[in-house]
């Protein structure tokens, strides 16, 4: 069994900051790729930030969050934190943490698109004046 849990969401004013945390509990013997996605009602889920551990590891960010969001903590099969600075109203969404073994997340090109095997239930981020 694999369980993914997110926390850290909340309501902030534009320009504010939040730090999201993701914790994965698993007995899977393989390392995981991990990423944050977000979704608003009626919209497709989109990748925000993720980590690909193969080949030394690398971080990937969606264009709209580069320079504002940073993966603050990373431990495959354990945690993935997301520091969110200079938040904008368009960042309002439910944020989901996703995890996958390297057999699924076999290329950095799929870090922010999936597929992913395991998902959390989401944590709400609201940015409004």
Order of alpha helices (4+ residues) and beta strands (2+ residues): beta-beta-beta-beta-beta-beta-beta-beta-beta-beta-beta
